[in-house]
Amino acid sequence: MRKSPWVLFVFIIIGGLLGGILGEILHVIAPQGTIQNIFSTHFMPGLSPPLTIDLVLMKLTLGFSLKVNVISVLGMFVGVYFYKHV
């Protein structure tokens, strides 16, 4: 049976979201030190500042940013694993 690439995309997004939430929870719960530094390390790719187009009649603002940490990347890999084995 052929699986849709959209289903893979959904699994990756859900895995990343759950991993990001778990990473934020572990960042708050973990004691000060190396473990908390690992969970608090993140990078934010995106447009900063957002792109603004002024057309006199209307103004369009386009932008996005992602907050990616170690656990969210791990969650994405778990999502791919579940996609392949479900």
N, C-alpha and C positions, 0 to 999 in steps of 0.2 A: 504494500500500500504506500502510495506517495504522500508525503507530508507537505503541507503548505509552508512557504517561507514566512508567511505572516504569523503562523503559529510559533515558529522559532523566535521571531521578533517579540511576540508577547511573552514567551518564556524568559527571554533575556531581560526584558523590561521588568517583569515581576521579580525575577531573581535579583536584579540590581536594586530595586526598591526595597525588597526585604533585607538585603544585605546592608544597604545604607541605613535603614532603621535600626538593625541590629548593631551596626558600628556606632551609631550615635548613643544607643543605650549602653553599650560597653564602654564608651568614652566617659559617660557620667558615672557608671558603677565602678570602673577599674580604679585601683589605688594609684596615687601619683608615682610616676617613674616611667620605665621603658614601655610597659604595656599601654599605658595611657597615651604616650607619645605616638605609638604605632597607630592606635585607633583615631587619634586626632589629626594625623597627617592626611591631607586631601589636596586635590588640585581642582581648579575650576576653569575648564575650557569654555569659551563662549565669546560673545561680543560685549566688550566693556569699553566705553559706554555704548548703549544701544544706538543703532543707526536711525537717524531721524530725517525724514524727507518732508519738507514744507512745500505744499502745493497751493498755497494761498487759501483755497477753499477748504482744504482739510490738511491735517498733519498726520503722517504715518510714522510710527515708531516700531522698529523691528529689532528684536534681540532675543537672546537665549543664553543661559549658562547652566552648566552641569556641575554638581558637587560630587566628585568621585573619590571614594576612599578604598582602602585595601579590602575591607569586608564586602563592599558593593561589587568590586571586581570578582571576588570569590563567589558571590551570589550569582553573577552572570554566568560563570563557568558551571555552577550547579544547575542553572536553568538550561544550559545547553546539554548537560548530562541527562536531565530529566526528559528533555525533548527527544534525545536519541533512544532512551529506554522506555518510553511510554507509548 
